[in-house]
Amino acid sequence: MSRDFAVWAPQAGTVELQAGPSRLPLHEPGGDGWWRLPDTAAVPEGEVDYGYLLDGEDRALPDPRSRRQPDGVHGLSRTFDAAAHPWRDQDWVSPGLGGVVYELHLGTFTAEGTLDAAAGKLDYLAGLGVDYVELLPVNAFNGTHNWGYDGVLWFAVQETYGGPAAYQRFVDAAHAKGIGVIQDVVYNHLGPSGNYLPRFGPYLSSGSANTWGDSVNLDGPGSDEVRRFITDNVQMWFRDYHVDGLRLDAVHALRDERAVHILEEIAAVTDTCAAELGKPLFLIAESDLNNPRLIESRESNGYGLAGQWSDDFHHAVHVNLTGETSGYYADFAGLGALEKVLRDGFFHDGSYSSFRERHHGRPINKDRVAAPQLVVCTQNHDQIGNRAAGDRLTGSLSYGQLALAAVLNLTAPFTPMLFMGEEFAASTPWQFFTSHPEPELGEATSAGRLKEFERMGWDPRVVPDPQDPKTFHNSKLDWSEPETGDHARMLELYRRLIALRKQHPELTDPDFAAVSVHTDAAAGWLILHRGPLAICCNFSAEPSTVPAGPGAVVLATDGGAAFAAGSAAATGSAAATTGGASPAGAFAGLVLPGHSAAIVHSGAAG
């Protein structure tokens, strides 16, 4: 932070700085709501614990732009010198959006739940082959553990994770291993405990609410400084912490009626920052709007973000593997839905959404949008954690079906994202957990969770109490699993698939026009053509014949996958990519066992 201890508090009549035992009056010389300390010499050098006293009150509030909260979000802030870290990542070159993303939650990724412990797993992640780690939110929240979406101090790194210095060490270590860092940030709401921002200024819009409470004030009186608060935070991550990209949480909950949308402003600031720092920086939006305007260029009247999540891919894969068709899964039954998503990016691109009871989305202009601008997954923190029991696909699918999901995710034309542990078929759940110290808030959270799933018809006995510490501890990965049985087998499959992406440029071809898909709903197979590669998938539990064409199988999920003379036979739900080769032109069909997949290299476009 700046040593002038400036704070924006337009609603205050007086502001004092508490720094150690001293109470120092601040002044507002410009009449713009910014209070400043006239004589910074009154504050000792080095680390200082400080806070702000508004209108003569005796309790000091933490700095809205605090970098450290060593005593929690209700305590005093502590200064942090971001420039003190001796960065060693000068040779790091970000590959930009398009590589494999690995989403992780610091508190449950390791037993220790810290940034330094996560850094100890970077060799493992480098061996897996991922290009980026995406950290779930790390900004300061009340309590000891949390998903991260209850943060209230956006500039502070949660102390239980190790604080800001540990964050810098983690990024430096990741870059040394050839791995970029994406930070998940939340600009659409604040958590329920420790949010003192409304005491300082009009940060929230009381007349406008979203799912989590009052909306952030992006277009009302005083919103210029609120927007600056956000764009300054964006720059902090890029400049002080050297992150390569930001994932913007639930942008559909950003209520903004101004001519220049806040997303466009964030994108412009990011581009300016990238030019000044001389390296690629990018933004990924979480959005359920299915609106390609987010990722079209500002020259085309878009917002200019690099990418956005596409939940439609997840839903289409999930339904075709699990058979679940309740709620928002209802429209995604059948291979036709998956075919459309692979070909067009969105399933709902102006079509009727039965879940929303209205038409939804708009088509992607494939001349202006590249396929890797859509970030997809078959599991993520939301799709697992927002299930009643927090169960992964591992709990309901066979090895073959899980392998099929892996093949689809890592060979589709989009940017693939994995959720921590997915790569070794982790058996541990990932449940919704909180640690609200306030009894009333904790009880309300637990009761609300139960009511939510009772309305959806779930047995309340399977819904874990988010306040129970066991819910948090049960969600930690078991790192003995990758070394055993099908867990080790799955891990090897993921390593081979990620290596194939790097070996075969057609798997990262950004052109939608280079993608073709064929399906046979009755037989249960789908073939995705990526240049000379045919990704053959059998969703049926029975063997099925897939017309793969002549070529060599370069990877298979089931050793029973084989070419058959004269016709292609693919067996139930399998994805195959084997190392054996067959004489080109000798066979036309591939037999896949049930629930398996295979990748065939024909040497010619499919």
C-alpha positions in Angstrom: 0.0 0.0 0.0 1.0 3.6 -0.3 2.6 5.1 2.8 0.3 8.1 2.7 -2.4 5.7 4.1 -5.0 7.3 1.8 -8.5 6.0 2.1 -11.7 6.8 0.2 -14.4 7.6 2.8 -16.8 10.1 1.2 -19.5 9.4 3.8 -17.3 10.2 6.8 -17.3 13.5 8.7 -13.8 12.8 10.2 -11.3 10.1 9.7 -8.3 9.2 11.9 -5.6 6.7 11.3 -4.8 4.4 14.2 -1.2 3.3 13.7 0.2 1.4 16.8 -0.7 3.6 19.8 -1.1 6.8 17.7 -4.3 8.3 16.5 -3.5 10.6 13.6 -6.1 12.9 11.9 -6.5 12.6 8.1 -7.5 15.4 5.8 -9.6 15.6 2.7 -7.8 18.3 0.8 -9.5 17.7 -2.6 -13.1 17.3 -1.6 -13.2 14.1 -3.5 -13.8 11.8 -0.6 -10.1 10.8 -0.3 -8.6 11.3 3.1 -4.8 11.5 3.4 -2.2 11.8 6.1 -0.4 15.1 5.8 2.8 14.0 7.6 3.7 10.4 6.9 6.8 10.8 9.1 4.5 10.3 12.1 4.1 6.6 11.2 7.2 4.4 11.9 9.0 2.7 9.0 8.6 -1.1 8.6 5.5 -3.2 9.2 2.7 -1.3 10.9 -0.6 -2.5 12.2 -3.3 0.1 11.4 -6.9 0.9 10.9 -9.3 3.8 10.4 -11.5 5.5 13.0 -14.6 7.0 11.4 -16.5 10.0 12.9 -14.8 9.7 16.3 -15.5 6.1 16.9 -13.2 4.1 19.2 -13.0 0.9 17.1 -10.6 1.0 14.1 -11.9 -0.6 10.9 -9.5 -2.5 8.5 -8.3 -0.8 5.4 -10.6 -1.5 2.4 -7.4 -2.0 0.4 -5.6 -4.0 3.1 -2.9 -6.3 2.0 -2.7 -8.3 5.2 -5.1 -9.3 8.0 -2.9 -11.2 10.4 -5.7 -11.2 13.1 -8.6 -11.9 10.7 -11.0 -9.7 8.8 -12.3 -7.9 11.9 -8.8 -7.0 13.1 -6.3 -4.3 12.2 -4.6 -4.3 8.8 -0.9 -4.7 8.4 1.3 -3.0 5.8 3.0 -5.1 3.2 5.8 -4.2 0.9 5.0 -6.0 -2.4 8.2 -4.7 -4.0 10.4 -6.5 -1.4 10.1 -9.9 -3.1 13.2 -10.8 -5.2 11.4 -12.1 -8.3 13.3 -14.9 -10.3 10.7 -15.4 -13.1 12.3 -13.0 -15.6 12.7 -15.9 -18.1 9.1 -17.0 -17.8 7.0 -16.7 -21.0 3.2 -17.2 -20.6 1.8 -19.3 -23.5 -1.5 -17.3 -23.3 -4.9 -18.8 -23.1 -5.4 -22.2 -24.7 -3.3 -24.6 -22.6 -4.5 -27.1 -20.0 -5.9 -25.4 -16.8 -5.8 -27.1 -13.4 -8.3 -25.7 -10.9 -7.4 -26.1 -7.3 -8.6 -25.0 -3.8 -5.6 -24.3 -1.6 -7.2 -25.4 1.6 -8.0 -28.9 0.3 -5.4 -29.5 -2.3 -2.9 -30.6 0.4 -3.1 -31.7 4.0 -1.5 -28.5 5.2 -3.8 -26.3 3.1 -1.2 -23.6 2.4 0.5 -21.9 -0.5 3.9 -23.3 0.4 2.5 -26.8 0.6 0.8 -26.4 -2.8 4.2 -25.2 -4.1 5.6 -28.6 -3.0 3.2 -30.2 -5.5 4.4 -28.2 -8.5 6.7 -31.0 -9.7 3.7 -33.3 -9.8 1.7 -30.8 -11.8 4.6 -30.2 -14.2 4.8 -34.0 -14.7 1.1 -34.1 -15.4 1.7 -31.5 -18.2 -0.7 -28.7 -17.2 0.0 -25.2 -18.4 -1.8 -23.3 -15.7 -3.0 -23.6 -12.2 -6.2 -21.7 -11.4 -6.5 -20.9 -7.7 -9.9 -20.6 -6.2 -10.3 -17.2 -4.5 -7.7 -16.4 -1.9 -8.9 -13.0 -0.7 -9.5 -12.6 3.1 -12.6 -14.2 4.6 -13.8 -14.7 8.2 -12.9 -18.0 9.7 -10.2 -20.6 9.1 -11.5 -22.3 6.0 -14.0 -21.5 3.2 -14.7 -22.1 -0.5 -13.3 -18.6 -1.0 -16.5 -16.9 -2.2 -17.2 -15.3 1.1 -14.2 -12.9 0.9 -14.6 -9.4 2.1 -11.1 -7.8 1.6 -10.2 -8.1 -2.0 -6.6 -6.9 -1.8 -5.6 -9.2 1.1 -4.4 -12.8 0.7 -6.0 -15.0 3.3 -3.6 -15.4 6.3 -4.3 -19.1 6.8 -3.0 -19.8 3.3 0.2 -18.0 4.2 -0.5 -14.4 3.3 0.8 -12.2 0.5 4.5 -13.1 0.7 3.6 -16.8 0.4 1.5 -16.0 -2.6 4.5 -14.3 -4.3 6.7 -17.4 -3.5 4.1 -19.7 -5.0 3.8 -17.8 -8.3 7.6 -17.5 -8.6 7.9 -21.3 -8.0 5.2 -22.1 -10.5 6.8 -20.0 -13.2 10.1 -21.8 -12.5 8.4 -25.1 -13.3 6.9 -23.7 -16.5 3.4 -23.3 -15.1 1.4 -20.2 -15.2 -1.0 -18.9 -12.6 -4.7 -17.8 -13.0 -6.4 -16.2 -10.0 -10.1 -16.5 -9.4 -11.4 -13.1 -8.3 -14.9 -12.2 -7.1 -16.2 -8.7 -8.0 -19.9 -9.4 -7.9 -20.6 -9.6 -4.2 -19.0 -9.6 -0.7 -19.2 -12.2 2.1 -21.6 -12.0 5.0 -19.0 -11.3 7.8 -16.4 -8.6 8.0 -17.7 -6.4 5.1 -17.0 -2.9 6.3 -16.9 -1.3 2.9 -20.4 0.3 3.2 -19.1 2.2 6.3 -16.5 3.9 4.1 -18.5 4.6 0.9 -21.3 3.6 -1.5 -19.6 0.3 -2.5 -22.9 -1.5 -2.7 -26.3 -0.8 -4.3 -29.0 -1.4 -1.7 -31.7 -1.3 -4.3 -30.2 -4.0 -6.5 -29.5 -7.5 -5.4 -28.1 -10.7 -6.8 -28.1 -14.3 -5.5 -25.7 -13.4 -2.7 -27.1 -10.1 -1.5 -26.6 -6.4 -2.5 -25.0 -5.9 -5.8 -21.7 -4.0 -6.1 -22.3 -0.3 -7.1 -21.1 -0.2 -10.7 -23.4 2.5 -12.1 -24.8 4.6 -9.3 -23.6 7.7 -7.6 -20.0 7.2 -6.4 -19.5 4.3 -8.8 -16.4 5.9 -10.4 -14.4 5.1 -7.3 -15.9 1.7 -6.9 -14.9 0.8 -10.4 -11.4 2.2 -9.8 -11.3 -0.1 -6.7 -11.9 -3.0 -9.0 -9.5 -2.0 -11.7 -6.8 -1.3 -9.2 -7.3 -4.7 -7.8 -6.9 -6.2 -11.3 -3.6 -4.4 -11.7 -2.4 -5.5 -8.3 -2.6 -9.2 -9.2 -0.7 -8.6 -12.5 1.9 -6.1 -11.1 2.6 -7.2 -7.5 1.9 -11.0 -7.8 2.9 -11.7 -11.4 -0.2 -13.7 -12.2 -0.9 -14.5 -15.8 -4.6 -14.4 -15.9 -7.8 -13.7 -13.9 -10.9 -15.8 -13.8 -13.8 -13.4 -13.1 -16.5 -15.0 -11.0 -20.2 -15.0 -12.2 -20.0 -11.9 -14.4 -23.7 -12.3 -15.1 -24.2 -11.0 -11.6 -22.5 -7.7 -12.3 -25.3 -5.2 -12.6 -24.0 -2.4 -14.8 -26.1 -0.1 -17.0 -23.3 2.3 -18.0 -22.3 2.7 -21.6 -18.9 1.2 -21.0 -19.5 -2.0 -19.1 -17.2 -2.8 -16.2 -16.0 -5.9 -18.1 -14.9 -3.8 -21.0 -13.1 -1.4 -18.6 -11.3 -4.4 -16.9 -10.3 -5.7 -20.3 -8.8 -2.4 -21.4 -6.9 -2.0 -18.1 -5.5 -5.6 -18.6 -4.4 -4.9 -22.1 -2.7 -1.7 -21.0 -1.0 -3.6 -18.2 0.2 -6.3 -20.5 1.7 -3.7 -22.9 3.5 -2.0 -20.0 4.8 -5.3 -18.5 5.6 -6.7 -21.9 3.9 -10.1 -21.5 0.6 -11.7 -22.3 -2.2 -11.3 -19.7 -5.7 -12.5 -20.1 -9.2 -12.6 -18.5 -11.7 -15.5 -18.4 -15.3 -14.9 -17.4 -17.5 -17.3 -15.7 -20.8 -16.6 -17.4 -24.0 -18.5 -17.9 -25.3 -16.0 -20.4 -24.0 -17.8 -23.5 -23.3 -14.4 -24.9 -20.2 -14.3 -27.3 -20.1 -10.6 -27.0 -18.0 -11.1 -23.8 -15.1 -12.6 -25.9 -15.4 -10.6 -29.1 -13.0 -7.7 -29.5 -13.7 -4.2 -28.4 -13.3 -3.2 -32.1 -16.3 -5.4 -32.8 -18.2 -3.8 -30.0 -17.5 -6.8 -27.7 -16.0 -6.6 -24.2 -12.6 -7.9 -25.3 -12.2 -10.7 -22.7 -9.9 -13.6 -23.8 -12.2 -16.4 -22.7 -15.3 -17.5 -21.0 -16.6 -20.7 -19.3 -19.0 -22.8 -21.4 -21.1 -24.9 -19.0 -23.0 -26.4 -22.0 -20.0 -28.7 -22.7 -20.0 -30.0 -19.1 -23.8 -30.5 -19.2 -23.8 -32.4 -22.5 -20.9 -34.7 -21.3 -22.4 -35.2 -17.9 -25.9 -36.2 -19.1 -24.5 -38.6 -21.8 -22.3 -40.3 -19.2 -24.6 -40.3 -16.1 -28.1 -40.3 -17.6 -29.1 -37.5 -15.1 -31.7 -35.2 -16.8 -33.1 -33.2 -13.8 -32.9 -29.4 -13.5 -30.7 -27.7 -15.9 -29.5 -31.0 -17.4 -33.0 -31.6 -19.0 -32.2 -30.2 -22.4 -28.9 -32.1 -22.8 -30.1 -35.6 -23.3 -28.7 -37.5 -26.3 -25.6 -37.3 -28.3 -27.1 -34.6 -30.5 -26.6 -32.1 -27.7 -22.9 -33.0 -27.4 -22.5 -32.9 -31.1 -23.9 -29.4 -31.3 -21.7 -28.2 -28.4 -18.5 -29.6 -30.1 -19.4 -28.1 -33.4 -20.9 -24.7 -32.3 -19.5 -24.0 -28.9 -22.9 -23.4 -27.2 -25.9 -25.7 -27.1 -28.3 -22.9 -26.1 -27.5 -20.2 -28.8 -30.9 -18.8 -29.0 -32.8 -22.0 -28.4 -35.5 -22.6 -25.8 -34.2 -23.5 -22.3 -36.7 -25.6 -20.4 -34.9 -24.9 -17.1 -35.1 -21.1 -17.6 -38.5 -21.3 -19.3 -37.3 -19.0 -22.0 -35.0 -18.8 -25.0 -31.4 -18.4 -24.1 -28.0 -17.4 -25.6 -27.0 -16.4 -29.1 -24.8 -18.0 -31.8 -21.0 -17.6 -31.9 -19.7 -15.8 -34.9 -16.9 -18.3 -35.8 -15.1 -15.7 -37.9 -14.6 -13.5 -34.8 -14.3 -16.1 -32.0 -11.7 -18.9 -31.8 -12.7 -22.2 -30.2 -10.1 -22.1 -27.4 -11.8 -18.9 -26.1 -14.3 -21.3 -24.5 -13.0 -22.9 -21.3 -14.7 -26.3 -20.6 -14.5 -29.1 -18.1 -16.2 -32.3 -17.1 -15.9 -31.5 -13.4 -15.3 -28.3 -11.5 -15.7 -26.8 -8.0 -19.3 -25.7 -8.7 -20.5 -28.9 -10.5 -19.2 -31.1 -7.7 -19.5 -28.9 -4.6 -23.1 -27.8 -5.4 -24.3 -31.4 -5.5 -26.0 -32.4 -2.3 -23.2 -34.8 -1.2 -20.4 -33.1 -3.0 -19.8 -36.3 -4.9 -17.4 -36.5 -7.9 -18.1 -38.5 -11.1 -15.9 -41.2 -9.5 -18.7 -42.1 -7.2 -21.1 -43.1 -10.0 -19.2 -43.8 -13.1 -17.0 -46.7 -14.2 -13.3 -46.4 -15.1 -14.3 -46.6 -18.7 -16.8 -43.8 -18.4 -14.3 -41.6 -16.5 -11.7 -42.2 -19.2 -14.2 -41.3 -21.9 -14.8 -38.0 -20.1 -11.0 -37.4 -20.0 -10.7 -38.0 -23.7 -13.6 -35.7 -24.6 -12.3 -32.9 -22.4 -8.7 -33.0 -23.6 -9.4 -33.5 -27.4 -12.3 -31.1 -27.8 -11.5 -27.8 -29.7 -11.8 -25.8 -26.5 -9.5 -24.9 -23.6 -9.7 -27.8 -21.2 -9.8 -27.4 -17.4 -9.4 -30.1 -14.8 -10.5 -30.1 -11.2 -7.9 -31.1 -8.7 -7.8 -34.9 -8.3 -9.9 -35.6 -11.4 -6.7 -36.8 -13.1 -6.4 -39.7 -10.7 -10.1 -40.4 -10.2 -10.0 -39.1 -6.7 -12.5 -40.8 -4.4 -12.7 -38.0 -1.9 -15.8 -35.7 -2.2 -15.5 -32.0 -2.6 -18.3 -30.6 -0.4 -19.5 -27.1 0.5 -17.8 -26.0 3.7 -17.7 -22.9 5.8 -16.2 -21.9 9.2 -18.3 -18.9 10.2 -17.3 -18.0 13.8 -20.7 -16.3 14.4 -23.2 -19.0 15.7 -26.2 -17.3 14.1 -24.5 -17.1 10.7 -23.3 -20.7 10.9 -26.7 -22.0 11.8 -28.3 -20.0 9.1 -25.8 -21.4 6.5 -26.4 -25.0 7.6 -30.2 -24.6 7.6 -30.3 -22.9 4.3 -28.2 -25.6 2.7 -30.7 -28.3 3.9 -33.7 -26.4 2.7 -32.2 -25.8 -0.7 -31.7 -29.5 -1.3 -35.0 -30.5 0.3 -36.7 -28.4 -2.3 -34.9 -30.3 -5.0 -36.0 -33.7 -3.6 -32.7 -34.8 -2.0 -32.6 -36.8 1.2 -31.4 -34.3 3.9 -29.4 -37.1 5.5 -26.9 -37.1 2.6 -26.3 -33.3 2.8 -23.2 -32.6 5.0 -23.3 -29.8 7.4 -21.0 -27.0 5.9 -20.1 -25.9 9.4 -18.9 -29.3 10.6 -15.1 -29.4 10.4 -15.3 -32.9 9.1 -17.0 -31.6 5.9 -13.8 -29.6 5.2 -11.4 -32.3 6.1 -13.3 -34.9 4.1 -12.8 -32.8 1.0 -9.0 -32.9 1.2 -7.3 -34.9 -1.5 -5.8 -38.3 -0.5 -2.4 -38.2 -2.1 -1.8 -41.9 -1.6 -4.4 -42.7 -4.3 -2.4 -41.7 -7.4 0.0 -44.6 -6.7 -2.6 -47.4 -6.7 -4.8 -49.4 -9.0 -7.2 -47.6 -11.3 -6.1 -44.2 -9.8 -2.6 -44.7 -11.2 -4.1 -46.0 -14.4 -6.2 -42.9 -14.8 -3.3 -40.6 -14.0 -1.2 -42.2 -16.7 -4.1 -41.7 -19.2 -4.3 -38.0 -18.4 -0.6 -37.6 -18.8 -0.7 -39.3 -22.2 -3.7 -37.2 -23.3 -2.0 -34.0 -22.3 1.2 -35.1 -24.0 -0.8 -35.8 -27.2 -2.1 -32.3 -27.2 1.4 -31.0 -27.3 2.5 -33.5 -30.0 -0.4 -33.0 -32.4 -1.1 -29.4 -33.3 -4.4 -30.3 -34.8 -5.7 -30.8 -31.2 -5.1 -27.2 -30.4 -6.2 -25.8 -33.8 -8.3 -22.7 -32.9 -10.5 -22.7 -36.0 -14.1 -23.9 -35.5 -14.2 -24.7 -39.3 -11.6 -27.4 -38.7 -14.0 -29.4 -36.5 -16.5 -32.0 -37.7 -18.6 -34.4 -35.6 -20.6 -37.5 -36.5 -22.9 -39.5 -34.3 -25.1 -42.5 -34.3 -27.5 -42.2 -31.4 -28.9 -45.7 -31.9 -25.4 -47.3 -31.8 -24.2 -44.9 -29.1 -21.0 -43.6 -30.8 -19.6 -40.2 -31.6 -16.6 -39.3 -33.8 -14.9 -36.0 -33.4 -12.5 -35.2 -36.3 -9.5 -32.9 -35.6 -7.5 -32.8 -38.8 -6.1 -36.3 -39.4 -7.2 -37.4 -35.9 -10.5 -39.2 -35.4 -11.6 -39.3 -31.7 -13.9 -42.2 -31.5 -16.2 -42.5 -28.5 -18.6 -45.3 -27.6 -21.1 -44.2 -24.9 -23.0 -47.5 -25.1 -22.4 -50.2 -22.5 -22.3 -52.7 -25.3 -19.8 -53.0 -28.1 -20.4 -50.8 -31.1 -18.8 -50.4 -34.5 -17.3 -47.0 -35.2 -16.5 -46.0 -38.8 -13.1 -44.6 -37.9 -11.6 -45.1 -41.4 -8.1 -46.5 -42.1 -5.2 -45.5 -39.9 -3.3 -46.1 -36.6 -4.7 -46.1 -33.1 -2.5 -43.7 -31.2 -4.2 -44.0 -27.8 -7.0 -46.2 -26.4 -8.7 -46.3 -23.1 -9.5 -50.0 -23.4 -7.0 -52.6 -24.6 -9.8 -54.4 -26.4 -10.1 -51.6 -29.0 -9.1 -53.0 -32.4 -9.7 -52.5 -36.1 -12.0 -55.0 -37.8 -11.7 -55.9 -41.4 -14.3 -54.6 -43.7 -16.4 -52.6 -41.1 -15.9 -50.5 -38.0 -17.1 -52.0 -34.8 -16.9 -49.9 -31.6 -17.8 -51.2 -28.2 -19.9 -49.5 -25.5 -18.8 -46.3 -23.8 -15.0 -46.4 -24.6 -12.4 -43.9 -25.6 -9.3 -45.3 -27.2 -5.8 -44.0 -27.8 -3.5 -47.0 -28.1 0.1 -47.1 -29.2 -0.3 -49.9 -31.8 -0.4 -49.2 -35.5 -2.5 -50.9 -38.2 -1.7 -50.8 -41.9 -3.2 -47.7 -43.4 -6.0 -48.6 -45.7 -6.4 -52.2 -44.5 -9.3 -51.6 -42.2 -12.3 -49.2 -42.2 -13.9 -49.8 -38.8 -12.8 -49.7 -35.2 -14.3 -52.0 -32.6 -14.5 -50.3 -29.2 -15.5 -52.1 -26.0 -18.3 -50.7 -24.0 -17.7 -47.3 -22.4 -14.4 -46.6 -24.2 -12.7 -44.3 -26.7 -9.9 -44.3 -29.1 -7.9 -41.8 -31.2 -7.1 -42.8 -34.7 -4.5 -41.1 -36.9 -5.4 -41.4 -40.5 -2.8 -39.2 -42.1 -5.6 -37.3 -43.8 -8.4 -35.0 -42.7 -11.5 -36.8 -41.4 
